[in-house]
Amino acid sequence: MNGEQTRSATDDPAFAEGPWTVFSATRRASEVIAAPLSAEDAGAQSMPDASPVKWHLAHTSWFFEVFVLTPACPGYRVFDERFSQLFNSYYQTLGVPFERHARGLLTRPSLDQVLAYRRHVNEALEDALQNDRLSAALEKIVELGVHHEQQHQELMLTDIKHLFFQNPLKPAYRETDLCEITPQSTYWRDFAGGIHGMGHAHPGFCFDNETPAHSVLLRDFSLASRPVSNHEYRQFVDDGGYRDARLWLADGWSCIRQRGWDRPLYWSEDLATEFTLHGQQAIDPNRPVVHLSFFEADAYARWAGARLPTEFEWERAAQLSRDGAPQLAFSSRTELHPADLRPETFSAYDEVWTWTASPYLAYPGFAASADAVGEYNGKFMCNQWVLRGGSLATPAGHLRPSYRNFFPADARWQFSGLRLARS
């Protein structure tokens, strides 16, 4: 997911209440997500692309220890020197990270030790922040670390879901049933072309991949008023969409043939139920279809006689329709599954990420930071596709028009869906 900040922490409205307040609230939110899990749950890994929750909890602490506490606090005692390899994700300039695909083999440290590690880091950060021991530059890194941990909160939920799906018992992360939702009508919203500003050009935090702000030329386009529903996607499945090579990009056709895909990731073979964070539930035809790859989203759009929006078309629509962004309060939200409960007014935001037709590339003039933090983002600008908007699991502070998410074209385990566009 995303990269380095470019704005001052003092410019960010979210930090107006104080860096320590925001930091501590973010740290608590991660532990709320982990609270329903057993130690066995927290240590398991379902696939190479996912990580154990225990690893997420440790890695986000490692980030603050390495990038803030060690350089800023001469008296800081590193919790365990060996963690520098175990919980380094991909920062090659800081040493050789432990292999991602093997994170589930890290039975030690225990979950209790990782939670103790978090407390150790929290206490040191509290002292540094409350006593003004950090430079403005390091406060910016704290802010980056907060947003980095918020990204991991969404990953924790998607990784938990994928892990529980592997279990024949199909356990529920949250023991409540999903309610039925009312169908929403669909209409097309037209947008005028022209030269429009894109990227982050406002006070407050952003990741480096949202910059530099620049202008793009758009042609007139239309965007559907809501994401594609389960019912609509079921029509594609029933019509033989997964068997018609004409609908698929060549790499997508090879992918679904090799992996045997014939339906969305969590749909049952009889197309009656789907796995959710609430366990196995009946597929609600009116909810947005979710857990699609880029290949599937692209094929559906072609079948429907439409296309995916470009990332800049989506951004322009979001600039003109800021209301209606979903918000997730981890401790208070009852349902952890996408709905389509939008108001009557148009919004570009959904409770599923929107796959776009845009490859993930640098903006004109982009340059990654020369230090280790610069590894966060720029080196991933290859073989990835941009998703825009957010999902039910995206923290509210990340729901802005310029935010760019990205994953490989075959990634399905995120809360990813689609909204149709046409020229």
C-alpha positions in Angstrom: 0.0 0.0 0.0 1.1 3.6 0.2 4.2 5.7 0.8 5.9 8.6 2.5 4.3 11.7 3.8 5.1 15.1 2.3 3.3 17.6 4.6 4.1 18.9 8.0 2.4 17.3 11.0 1.6 20.7 12.2 -0.4 21.3 9.0 -2.6 18.3 9.5 -6.0 19.0 11.1 -6.0 15.4 12.5 -2.9 16.3 14.6 -4.4 19.5 16.0 -5.4 17.7 19.1 -1.8 16.6 19.7 0.4 13.9 18.2 0.3 11.8 21.3 -3.5 11.7 21.4 -3.7 10.6 17.7 -0.8 8.1 18.2 -2.3 6.4 21.2 -5.8 6.2 19.7 -4.3 4.5 16.6 -2.3 2.0 18.7 -5.5 1.2 20.7 -7.5 0.6 17.5 -5.0 -2.0 16.3 -5.3 -3.9 19.5 -9.1 -3.7 19.4 -8.9 -5.5 16.0 -6.7 -8.2 17.5 -8.7 -8.6 20.7 -11.2 -11.3 19.5 -8.3 -13.5 18.3 -6.7 -16.4 20.1 -2.9 -16.6 20.2 -3.2 -19.3 17.6 -5.3 -17.1 15.4 -2.8 -14.2 15.7 0.2 -16.3 14.7 -1.1 -18.1 11.6 -0.5 -17.1 8.0 -2.9 -18.1 5.2 -0.8 -17.3 2.1 2.4 -15.5 1.2 0.6 -12.2 0.5 -1.0 -12.1 3.9 0.7 -11.7 7.3 -0.2 -12.9 10.8 -1.9 -10.4 13.0 0.9 -10.8 15.5 3.4 -9.8 12.8 1.3 -6.7 12.0 1.3 -5.7 15.7 5.0 -6.1 15.9 6.0 -4.5 12.6 4.0 -1.3 13.3 5.9 -1.0 16.6 9.2 -1.8 14.8 8.5 1.2 12.5 8.4 3.7 15.4 11.3 2.1 17.2 13.6 2.2 14.1 12.6 5.5 12.5 11.8 7.6 15.6 13.0 6.3 18.9 16.4 5.0 18.0 17.6 8.2 16.2 15.8 10.7 18.5 16.2 9.3 22.0 19.8 8.6 23.0 18.7 6.8 26.2 16.2 4.6 24.5 16.6 0.9 25.1 15.8 -1.3 22.1 13.3 -3.9 23.2 15.1 -6.8 21.4 17.8 -6.4 18.9 16.7 -9.5 17.1 13.4 -8.0 16.1 15.2 -5.7 13.6 15.2 -8.6 11.1 12.0 -10.3 12.1 9.7 -7.3 11.7 11.4 -5.4 8.9 9.0 -5.6 6.0 11.0 -4.6 2.9 13.5 -1.9 3.9 16.6 -3.4 2.3 18.8 -0.5 3.4 18.1 -1.5 7.0 19.2 -5.1 6.6 17.9 -8.3 5.1 14.2 -8.7 6.1 12.8 -12.1 7.2 11.1 -13.8 4.3 7.5 -12.6 3.9 6.1 -16.0 3.0 7.4 -17.5 6.2 6.1 -15.0 8.8 3.6 -17.6 10.0 6.6 -19.8 11.2 7.6 -17.2 13.8 6.1 -18.9 16.8 8.5 -16.8 18.9 8.2 -14.2 20.1 4.9 -15.0 21.6 1.8 -12.8 21.2 2.3 -11.7 24.9 5.8 -10.7 24.1 4.7 -8.7 21.0 2.1 -6.9 23.2 4.8 -6.2 25.7 6.9 -4.8 22.8 4.1 -2.5 21.9 3.8 -1.2 25.4 7.5 -0.6 25.6 7.4 1.5 22.4 4.2 3.3 23.4 5.8 4.4 26.7 8.9 5.7 25.1 6.9 7.6 22.4 4.7 9.1 25.1 7.7 10.4 26.9 9.2 11.8 23.7 6.0 13.4 22.5 4.7 14.7 25.8 8.1 16.3 26.7 8.8 17.8 23.2 11.9 15.6 22.6 11.3 15.2 18.9 12.2 17.6 16.1 9.6 18.7 13.6 11.1 16.3 11.1 10.7 13.4 13.5 7.2 14.4 14.3 6.5 14.1 10.6 7.8 10.5 10.8 5.5 9.9 13.8 2.6 11.1 11.6 3.7 8.8 8.8 3.9 5.9 11.3 0.3 6.6 12.4 -1.0 6.5 8.9 1.2 3.4 8.2 -0.4 1.6 11.2 -3.9 2.6 10.0 -3.1 1.0 6.6 -2.1 -2.2 8.5 -5.4 -2.1 10.4 -7.3 -2.7 7.1 -4.7 -5.4 6.2 -5.3 -7.1 9.5 -9.0 -7.4 8.8 -8.5 -8.7 5.3 -5.8 -11.1 6.4 -8.0 -12.4 9.3 -10.8 -13.0 6.8 -8.6 -14.9 4.4 -7.1 -17.0 7.3 -10.5 -17.9 8.7 -11.7 -18.9 5.2 -9.1 -21.6 5.1 -10.7 -23.3 8.1 -13.5 -25.9 7.3 -15.3 -24.6 10.4 -15.6 -21.2 8.7 -15.4 -19.4 12.0 -16.8 -15.9 12.5 -14.6 -13.0 13.6 -17.7 -11.2 14.7 -20.7 -13.3 15.8 -23.6 -11.3 14.3 -25.7 -11.9 11.3 -25.9 -9.5 8.4 -29.1 -7.6 7.7 -30.8 -7.5 4.3 -30.4 -4.2 2.6 -32.7 -2.4 0.2 -31.9 -2.4 -3.5 -30.6 0.9 -4.8 -31.4 2.2 -8.3 -28.6 3.0 -10.6 -28.1 6.1 -12.8 -25.2 7.6 -14.7 -23.6 10.9 -13.6 -22.0 12.8 -16.4 -18.7 14.7 -15.9 -17.3 17.4 -18.2 -13.8 16.9 -19.6 -11.1 19.5 -19.7 -7.9 20.2 -17.8 -8.2 19.4 -14.1 -5.8 19.4 -11.2 -5.0 16.1 -9.7 -3.0 14.9 -6.7 -2.7 16.3 -3.2 -2.3 20.1 -3.0 -3.9 20.9 0.3 -2.8 21.2 4.0 -2.6 18.0 5.9 -1.0 14.6 5.5 -0.6 12.8 2.3 1.6 9.9 1.0 4.3 10.7 -1.5 2.6 8.8 -4.3 -0.2 11.5 -4.2 2.3 14.1 -5.3 3.3 16.2 -7.1 0.0 17.9 -7.8 -0.4 18.3 -11.6 -2.9 18.8 -14.3 -4.4 16.2 -16.6 -6.6 16.3 -19.6 -9.9 14.4 -19.3 -12.5 13.7 -22.0 -16.2 13.8 -21.0 -17.1 10.7 -19.1 -19.9 9.1 -17.1 -19.7 7.2 -13.8 -22.3 4.8 -12.4 -24.0 6.0 -9.2 -23.1 2.9 -7.2 -20.9 -0.2 -7.3 -21.8 -3.4 -9.2 -24.0 -5.6 -7.0 -23.9 -9.3 -6.2 -27.0 -9.8 -8.3 -25.5 -8.1 -11.3 -22.3 -10.0 -11.0 -24.2 -13.3 -10.7 -25.7 -12.5 -14.1 -22.2 -12.4 -15.5 -21.3 -15.7 -13.9 -24.5 -17.3 -15.1 -23.9 -16.0 -18.6 -20.7 -17.9 -18.8 -18.4 -14.9 -18.2 -15.7 -17.0 -16.7 -15.8 -19.3 -19.8 -15.7 -16.6 -22.5 -12.1 -15.8 -23.5 -13.2 -12.8 -25.5 -14.0 -10.9 -22.3 -10.6 -11.3 -20.7 -7.2 -9.8 -21.0 -4.7 -12.4 -22.0 -3.0 -12.5 -18.6 -6.4 -12.6 -16.9 -7.6 -15.5 -19.0 -4.4 -17.4 -18.2 -4.9 -16.6 -14.5 -8.4 -17.8 -14.2 -7.6 -21.0 -16.2 -4.6 -21.9 -14.2 -6.3 -21.2 -10.8 -9.7 -22.5 -11.7 -11.5 -19.3 -10.9 -15.2 -19.3 -11.8 -16.7 -16.9 -9.1 -15.6 -14.3 -6.6 -13.1 -15.4 -4.0 -15.5 -16.1 -1.1 -18.6 -17.2 -2.9 -19.6 -20.9 -2.3 -19.6 -23.3 -5.2 -23.4 -23.3 -5.3 -23.4 -19.5 -5.5 -25.8 -19.3 -2.5 -23.5 -18.1 0.3 -20.3 -16.2 0.8 -17.7 -16.2 3.6 -17.6 -12.9 5.6 -16.1 -11.7 8.8 -19.4 -12.8 10.3 -18.9 -16.4 9.0 -20.8 -18.0 6.2 -23.7 -15.9 5.2 -26.4 -16.0 2.4 -25.3 -13.8 -0.5 -27.4 -10.6 -0.4 -28.1 -9.7 -4.1 -28.2 -6.0 -3.2 -24.8 -5.7 -1.6 -21.8 -4.8 -3.6 -19.8 -7.6 -5.1 -16.5 -7.8 -3.3 -13.1 -9.6 -3.4 -12.6 -9.3 -7.2 -9.3 -9.1 -8.9 -8.5 -6.4 -11.5 -8.9 -9.1 -14.2 -12.4 -10.0 -13.0 -13.5 -6.3 -12.7 -12.2 -5.6 -16.2 -13.9 -8.6 -17.7 -17.2 -7.8 -16.1 -17.1 -4.2 -17.3 -16.4 -5.4 -20.9 -19.3 -7.9 -20.6 -21.6 -5.1 -19.4 -20.7 -2.9 -22.4 -18.9 -0.4 -20.2 -15.3 0.0 -18.8 -13.4 0.7 -15.6 -12.8 4.4 -14.8 -9.3 5.7 -15.0 -7.9 6.8 -11.7 -8.2 10.5 -12.7 -11.8 10.1 -13.8 -12.5 8.7 -10.3 -10.6 11.5 -8.6 -12.4 14.2 -10.6 -15.7 12.6 -9.6 -14.6 12.5 -5.9 -13.5 16.2 -6.1 -17.1 17.1 -7.1 -18.8 14.7 -4.6 -17.0 14.7 -1.3 -20.0 13.6 0.8 -20.9 10.1 1.5 -17.5 8.6 2.3 -17.8 5.4 4.4 -16.3 5.5 7.9 -15.2 2.5 10.0 -15.2 2.7 13.8 -13.6 -0.6 14.6 -15.2 -0.9 18.1 -18.7 0.4 17.3 -19.5 -0.7 13.7 -21.8 -3.7 13.8 -21.3 -5.0 10.3 -17.9 -5.7 8.8 -19.2 -6.5 5.3 -19.8 -4.0 2.4 -23.2 -2.5 2.1 -24.6 0.2 -0.3 -26.4 2.5 2.1 -25.6 5.7 0.3 -27.7 8.8 0.5 -29.6 10.0 -2.6 -26.8 12.4 -3.4 -24.1 11.1 -5.7 -20.8 10.0 -4.1 -17.7 8.5 -5.6 -17.0 6.6 -2.4 -18.2 3.0 -1.8 -17.7 0.4 0.9 -15.5 -1.5 -1.6 -12.3 -0.2 -3.3 -12.8 0.7 -6.9 -10.5 -1.0 -9.4 -9.4 1.5 -12.0 -8.0 1.1 -15.5 -4.8 2.9 -14.5 -1.4 1.2 -13.9 0.3 2.4 -10.8 2.9 4.8 -12.0 4.8 7.9 -10.7 3.3 11.3 -11.2 5.4 13.7 -13.3 8.2 15.0 -11.2 7.9 12.4 -8.5 11.1 11.5 -6.6 11.3 9.2 -3.7 13.1 10.3 -0.5 16.8 9.3 -0.5 16.6 7.8 3.0 15.2 4.4 4.1 11.7 5.8 4.4 11.9 6.4 0.7 11.6 2.6 0.2 8.0 2.8 1.4 6.5 3.4 -1.9 8.3 4.3 -5.1 9.9 1.0 -5.7 6.5 -0.7 -6.1 5.5 1.4 -9.1 5.6 -1.6 -11.4 3.1 -4.4 -12.3 0.4 -2.9 -10.0 -3.0 -1.4 -10.7 -4.5 1.6 -8.9 -7.6 1.3 -6.7 -9.4 4.4 -5.6 -11.9 5.4 -2.9 -11.8 3.1 0.1 -13.7 0.3 1.8 -15.7 -0.4 4.9 -12.3 -1.2 6.6 -10.5 2.0 5.5 -9.8 4.4 8.4 -11.7 7.7 7.8 -8.5 9.8 7.5 -7.5 8.0 4.4 -10.7 8.8 2.5 -9.6 11.6 0.3 -9.8 12.2 -3.5 -6.0 12.0 -4.0 -5.4 8.7 -2.1 -4.0 5.9 -4.3 -4.1 2.3 -3.3 -2.5 -0.4 -5.4 -2.3 -4.1 -5.8 -1.3 -6.7 -8.5 -4.0 -7.5 -11.1 -4.6 -10.9 -9.5 -5.1 -9.7 -5.9 -8.5 -10.7 -4.6 -8.3 -10.7 -0.8 -8.8 -7.0 -0.3 -12.3 -5.4 -0.1 -12.1 -4.7 -3.8 -15.0 -4.2 -6.2 -15.9 -2.1 -9.2 -18.0 0.8 -10.5 -18.7 1.1 -14.2 -17.7 4.0 -16.4 -18.3 4.9 -20.0 -17.0 7.5 -22.4 
